[in-house]
Amino acid sequence: MLYWKTFAPTNDDEPESLDFTRTNLVLQLFLAPYKRNVKFVDKSTFEALCQEIRHKTLLKGTTEIPLKVKVLCALSFLATGSYQRIVGVTQHLAQRTASRCIRQVVDALNHPAVMAKWIEFHHTHTSQQEFQRRFGLPGVIGCIDCTHVALVKPNVEEHLFYNRKGYHSLNVQMICDSNLRILNVNAKFGGATHDLHIWSSSRVESYMRELHQNNEQVWLLGDSGYPQRPWLMTPILNAVGGSREERYTQKHVQACNCIERSFGLLKARWRCLLRDRALHYHPHVASSITMACCVLHNIALQAGLPPPQPHPAAHDNGDDITMQDPTPAATVGNQSEVLQGRAMLTSLLNRL
């Protein structure tokens, strides 16, 4: 089993006269087996990423291992989930060295300055307009759901990570916009944790509540595992055919498909998150890897990189109850909030 150790990055900066030939050769070796199926970076995006890491974090290169090689090493692992490929291709990178490079780059991608730029949740009129234009639903600023990221069995508090699907995982909550850009990530909980508990414990829930208290009529879309609230719209189950409730639910399901597609694209491009590539790390490290992949997901979207070919079973969502009856936990809570949620839903139906 592979574990990361703590290594302090060197303060020696990469020499200005670095010969890019060797680094470029390594890049080609990394990309060669995946050109047909996975294009996880192009040269301009790669250069921009290295520049951002160099200027916003403490990570630097050395004469022996330039920063670009470190970044390539990490990208290759995140895109394949395999150490063997990294060590075998480069020949001069020992497994321990590869592990250190991955750790340093993942930590850099989790740096507050990088996260603040690439994972940002705020409501804008543009986001609302996009959801309304595409799906005919006003006031929507994002879609929320959870997905499982598989782990090897942890040595401590194993029961917190054993999910009801029979394997160990993180249950990761994400919010995305209509363009599949990830706006918010919570990767702190084990696979045994219910989606609703993660939502109730999140800062985003408090933020959405505050928006409602300030008379902002905006909301997220979630499946029936979540409670209907003034700031969180859920589908209406068993709606009468041809009714406005059925039309609303059809639009809701179509819009909510954005988060499913975002999960699928994230895991298809960064395949270390796939179930069959279970991460061999402590859960805290696996959480950092997940966050790093979300940053890279948004970078790839902004760069307009083509999506990879679909990967079978790319997404394994949290509680898998998109159109099932609500869980008991989703139907209880503050009675005032329940009534306000129903009233807001009725108001939304009247606007369709």
C-alpha positions as CSV (number, residue, x, y, z in Angstrom):
1,M,0.0,0.0,0.0
2,L,1.3,3.5,-0.9
3,Y,1.2,6.3,1.5
4,W,2.4,9.9,1.2
5,K,5.0,11.1,3.6
6,T,5.4,14.8,4.5
7,F,8.1,16.4,2.4
8,A,8.9,20.1,2.5
9,P,9.2,21.6,-1.0
10,T,12.6,23.0,-1.8
11,N,13.0,26.7,-1.9
12,D,15.4,26.5,-4.9
13,D,13.7,28.0,-7.8
14,E,13.8,26.4,-11.3
15,P,16.7,27.9,-13.3
16,E,15.6,30.4,-16.0
17,S,17.7,28.5,-18.6
18,L,15.9,25.2,-18.1
19,D,16.2,23.1,-21.2
20,F,12.6,22.2,-22.1
21,T,13.6,19.4,-24.5
22,R,13.8,16.7,-21.7
23,T,10.6,17.9,-20.1
24,N,8.8,17.9,-23.4
25,L,10.0,14.4,-24.1
26,V,8.5,13.3,-20.8
27,L,5.3,15.0,-21.7
28,Q,5.0,13.1,-24.9
29,L,5.8,9.8,-23.1
30,F,3.1,10.5,-20.6
31,L,0.5,11.4,-23.2
32,A,1.3,8.8,-25.8
33,P,-0.9,5.9,-24.5
34,Y,-3.9,8.2,-23.9
35,K,-4.1,10.4,-27.0
36,R,-7.1,8.6,-28.4
37,N,-9.1,8.5,-25.2
38,V,-7.9,11.2,-22.7
39,K,-6.6,14.6,-23.5
40,F,-6.1,15.9,-20.0
41,V,-3.9,18.9,-20.9
42,D,-2.6,20.8,-23.9
43,K,0.7,22.8,-24.0
44,S,-0.8,26.2,-23.4
45,T,-2.9,25.0,-20.5
46,F,0.0,23.1,-19.0
47,E,2.3,26.2,-19.2
48,A,-0.4,28.4,-17.6
49,L,-0.9,25.9,-14.8
50,C,2.8,25.7,-14.1
51,Q,3.0,29.5,-14.0
52,E,0.1,29.7,-11.6
53,I,1.6,27.2,-9.3
54,R,4.9,28.9,-9.4
55,H,3.5,32.3,-8.5
56,K,0.8,31.4,-6.1
57,T,2.3,28.6,-4.0
58,L,5.6,27.7,-2.5
59,L,6.2,24.8,-4.9
60,K,9.3,25.2,-7.0
61,G,11.4,23.0,-9.2
62,T,15.0,21.8,-8.7
63,T,17.8,21.2,-11.1
64,E,17.2,17.4,-10.8
65,I,13.4,17.6,-11.0
66,P,12.0,20.8,-12.8
67,L,8.6,22.0,-11.7
68,K,7.2,21.0,-15.1
69,V,8.2,17.4,-14.6
70,K,6.6,17.5,-11.1
71,V,3.3,18.8,-12.6
72,L,3.4,16.2,-15.4
73,C,4.0,13.5,-12.9
74,A,1.0,14.5,-10.9
75,L,-1.3,15.0,-13.9
76,S,-0.4,11.6,-15.2
77,F,-1.3,10.0,-11.9
78,L,-4.5,11.9,-11.6
79,A,-5.5,11.1,-15.2
80,T,-4.7,7.3,-14.9
81,G,-4.6,6.4,-11.2
82,S,-1.5,4.4,-11.9
83,Y,2.0,4.8,-10.4
84,Q,3.3,2.0,-12.6
85,R,2.8,4.1,-15.7
86,I,4.7,7.1,-14.2
87,V,7.7,5.1,-13.0
88,G,7.9,2.9,-16.1
89,V,7.7,5.7,-18.6
90,T,10.2,8.1,-17.0
91,Q,12.6,5.5,-15.9
92,H,14.5,8.1,-13.8
93,L,11.7,8.6,-11.3
94,A,11.7,6.2,-8.4
95,Q,8.3,5.5,-6.9
96,R,9.0,7.4,-3.8
97,T,10.1,10.4,-5.9
98,A,6.9,10.2,-7.9
99,S,4.8,10.0,-4.7
100,R,6.6,13.1,-3.5
101,C,6.0,15.0,-6.7
102,I,2.3,14.1,-6.7
103,R,1.9,15.2,-3.1
104,Q,3.6,18.5,-3.7
105,V,1.5,19.3,-6.7
106,V,-1.8,18.2,-5.1
107,D,-1.0,20.4,-2.1
108,A,-0.3,23.3,-4.5
109,L,-3.6,22.8,-6.2
110,N,-5.3,22.9,-2.7
111,H,-3.5,26.2,-1.9
112,P,-6.1,28.8,-0.8
113,A,-5.1,31.2,-3.6
114,V,-5.6,28.5,-6.2
115,M,-8.9,27.3,-4.7
116,A,-10.3,30.8,-4.4
117,K,-9.7,31.3,-8.2
118,W,-11.1,28.0,-9.5
119,I,-13.7,26.8,-7.0
120,E,-16.0,29.8,-6.3
121,F,-19.7,29.7,-5.3
122,H,-21.7,32.9,-5.8
123,H,-24.9,33.6,-7.5
124,T,-24.9,35.8,-10.6
125,H,-27.7,36.9,-13.0
126,T,-25.7,35.2,-15.8
127,S,-26.0,31.8,-14.1
128,Q,-29.7,32.3,-13.5
129,Q,-30.2,33.4,-17.1
130,E,-28.4,30.3,-18.4
131,F,-30.5,27.9,-16.4
132,Q,-33.7,29.7,-17.4
133,R,-32.7,29.8,-21.1
134,R,-31.7,26.1,-21.2
135,F,-34.3,24.6,-18.9
136,G,-37.1,27.1,-18.4
137,L,-36.5,27.3,-14.7
138,P,-36.1,30.8,-13.1
139,G,-34.0,31.5,-10.1
140,V,-31.7,28.5,-10.3
141,I,-28.0,29.1,-9.5
142,G,-26.7,25.5,-9.3
143,C,-27.4,21.8,-9.0
144,I,-26.3,19.8,-6.0
145,D,-25.7,16.1,-5.4
146,C,-23.1,13.7,-4.0
147,T,-20.8,11.1,-5.6
148,H,-18.6,8.4,-4.1
149,V,-14.8,8.4,-4.5
150,A,-13.5,4.9,-3.7
151,L,-10.8,4.3,-1.1
152,V,-8.9,1.3,0.1
153,K,-10.0,0.2,3.6
154,P,-8.8,2.8,6.1
155,N,-7.0,1.7,9.2
156,V,-8.9,4.0,11.5
157,E,-12.7,4.5,11.8
158,E,-13.2,2.2,9.0
159,H,-17.0,2.1,9.6
160,L,-17.3,5.8,8.6
161,F,-16.1,5.1,5.1
162,Y,-18.0,1.8,4.3
163,N,-20.9,2.9,2.1
164,R,-24.2,1.1,1.6
165,K,-23.1,-0.1,-1.8
166,G,-20.5,-2.3,-0.2
167,Y,-17.1,-0.6,-0.6
168,H,-15.1,2.1,1.2
169,S,-15.3,5.7,-0.1
170,L,-15.6,9.4,0.4
171,N,-19.1,10.8,-0.1
172,V,-18.3,14.0,-1.9
173,Q,-20.9,16.8,-2.2
174,M,-20.6,19.1,-5.2
175,I,-22.6,22.0,-6.8
176,C,-22.2,22.8,-10.5
177,D,-23.6,25.4,-12.9
178,S,-25.3,24.8,-16.2
179,N,-21.9,24.6,-18.0
180,L,-20.8,21.7,-15.7
181,R,-18.3,24.0,-13.8
182,I,-17.9,23.0,-10.2
183,L,-18.8,25.8,-7.9
184,N,-18.4,24.1,-4.5
185,V,-17.0,20.9,-3.1
186,N,-17.2,19.2,0.3
187,A,-14.9,16.1,0.4
188,K,-14.6,15.8,4.2
189,F,-17.1,13.0,4.8
190,G,-16.9,9.2,4.6
191,G,-19.1,7.1,2.4
192,A,-21.3,6.0,5.3
193,T,-22.5,9.6,5.7
194,H,-25.9,10.5,4.2
195,D,-26.2,13.2,1.6
196,L,-28.6,15.2,3.7
197,H,-26.2,15.3,6.7
198,I,-23.4,16.6,4.5
199,W,-25.8,19.3,3.1
200,S,-27.0,20.3,6.6
201,S,-23.4,20.6,7.8
202,S,-22.2,22.7,4.9
203,R,-21.5,26.4,4.7
204,V,-23.4,26.5,1.5
205,E,-26.6,25.6,3.3
206,S,-26.1,28.5,5.6
207,Y,-25.2,30.8,2.7
208,M,-28.4,29.9,0.8
209,R,-30.5,30.4,4.0
210,E,-29.0,33.9,4.4
211,L,-29.8,34.7,0.8
212,H,-33.4,33.8,1.4
213,Q,-33.5,35.9,4.6
214,N,-32.3,38.8,2.5
215,N,-35.3,38.2,0.2
216,E,-33.2,36.8,-2.7
217,Q,-35.4,34.4,-4.6
218,V,-32.7,32.0,-5.8
219,W,-32.3,28.3,-5.2
220,L,-30.4,25.1,-5.9
221,L,-31.9,22.0,-7.5
222,G,-31.5,18.7,-5.6
223,D,-33.0,15.2,-5.9
224,S,-35.7,13.8,-3.6
225,G,-33.1,12.9,-1.0
226,Y,-33.0,16.5,0.0
227,P,-35.7,18.5,1.9
228,Q,-37.8,21.0,0.0
229,R,-36.8,24.4,1.3
230,P,-37.2,28.0,-0.1
231,W,-33.6,27.8,-1.2
232,L,-33.6,24.2,-2.4
233,M,-36.1,22.9,-5.0
234,T,-36.8,19.2,-5.2
235,P,-38.9,17.2,-7.8
236,I,-42.6,16.6,-7.2
237,L,-43.1,12.8,-7.2
238,N,-46.1,11.1,-8.7
239,A,-47.3,14.3,-10.4
240,V,-50.5,14.0,-12.4
241,G,-49.8,13.7,-16.1
242,G,-50.1,16.9,-18.0
243,S,-50.2,19.0,-14.9
244,R,-47.9,22.0,-14.2
245,E,-46.3,19.8,-11.4
246,E,-45.3,17.2,-14.0
247,R,-44.0,19.9,-16.4
248,Y,-42.0,21.4,-13.5
249,T,-40.5,18.0,-12.5
250,Q,-39.5,17.3,-16.1
251,K,-37.7,20.6,-16.3
252,H,-36.2,19.9,-12.9
253,V,-34.9,16.4,-13.9
254,Q,-33.4,17.8,-17.1
255,A,-31.6,20.6,-15.3
256,C,-30.4,18.3,-12.5
257,N,-28.7,16.2,-15.1
258,C,-26.0,18.9,-15.2
259,I,-24.6,17.6,-11.9
260,E,-24.6,14.0,-13.1
261,R,-22.8,15.0,-16.3
262,S,-20.3,17.0,-14.3
263,F,-19.5,14.0,-12.2
264,G,-19.1,11.9,-15.3
265,L,-16.8,14.3,-17.0
266,L,-14.7,14.8,-13.8
267,K,-14.1,11.1,-13.4
268,A,-13.7,10.4,-17.1
269,R,-10.9,12.9,-17.3
270,W,-9.3,12.3,-13.9
271,R,-9.7,8.6,-13.7
272,C,-8.0,8.2,-10.3
273,L,-11.5,9.0,-9.0
274,L,-13.1,6.0,-10.6
275,R,-14.4,3.2,-8.5
276,D,-12.1,0.6,-10.0
277,R,-9.1,2.9,-9.3
278,A,-9.6,3.1,-5.5
279,L,-7.3,5.6,-3.9
280,H,-4.6,4.0,-1.8
281,Y,-4.3,6.8,0.6
282,H,-5.4,8.1,4.0
283,P,-8.9,9.7,3.7
284,H,-7.5,13.2,4.3
285,V,-5.1,12.8,1.4
286,A,-7.9,11.3,-0.8
287,S,-9.9,14.4,0.0
288,S,-7.1,16.7,-1.2
289,I,-6.7,14.6,-4.4
290,T,-10.5,15.0,-5.0
291,M,-10.3,18.8,-4.5
292,A,-7.2,19.0,-6.8
293,C,-9.1,17.1,-9.6
294,C,-12.0,19.5,-9.2
295,V,-9.7,22.5,-9.8
296,L,-8.2,20.7,-12.8
297,H,-11.8,20.0,-14.1
298,N,-12.6,23.7,-14.1
299,I,-9.3,24.6,-15.7
300,A,-10.0,22.1,-18.5
301,L,-13.5,23.5,-19.0
302,Q,-12.2,27.1,-19.2
303,A,-9.5,26.0,-21.7
304,G,-12.1,24.4,-23.9
305,L,-10.4,21.0,-23.9
306,P,-12.5,18.3,-25.6
307,P,-14.1,15.8,-23.3
308,P,-12.6,12.3,-23.1
309,Q,-14.5,9.3,-24.3
310,P,-17.1,8.2,-21.8
311,H,-15.8,5.6,-19.3
312,P,-18.2,2.9,-18.1
313,A,-19.6,3.5,-14.6
314,A,-17.8,6.8,-14.4
315,H,-20.2,8.2,-11.8
316,D,-21.4,6.5,-8.7
317,N,-23.7,8.9,-6.9
318,G,-24.2,9.3,-3.2
319,D,-27.5,7.9,-2.2
320,D,-28.9,7.1,-5.7
321,I,-32.4,8.3,-5.1
322,T,-33.0,10.8,-7.8
323,M,-36.7,10.0,-8.4
324,Q,-37.5,7.8,-5.4
325,D,-39.7,8.6,-2.5
326,P,-38.0,11.1,-0.1
327,T,-36.1,9.6,2.8
328,P,-37.7,10.2,6.2
329,A,-34.9,12.6,7.1
330,A,-35.7,14.8,4.1
331,T,-39.4,15.2,5.2
332,V,-38.7,16.5,8.7
333,G,-37.2,19.6,10.1
334,N,-38.3,23.1,11.2
335,Q,-42.0,23.2,10.4
336,S,-41.8,26.8,9.4
337,E,-39.1,26.0,6.8
338,V,-41.2,23.1,5.5
339,L,-44.2,25.4,4.9
340,Q,-42.0,28.2,3.5
341,G,-40.4,25.7,1.1
342,R,-43.8,24.5,-0.1
343,A,-45.0,28.1,-0.6
344,M,-41.9,29.0,-2.6
345,L,-42.3,25.9,-4.8
346,T,-46.0,27.0,-5.4
347,S,-44.7,30.4,-6.3
348,L,-42.2,28.9,-8.8
349,L,-44.9,26.8,-10.4
350,N,-47.0,29.9,-10.9
351,R,-44.1,31.4,-12.8
352,L,-43.7,28.5,-15.3
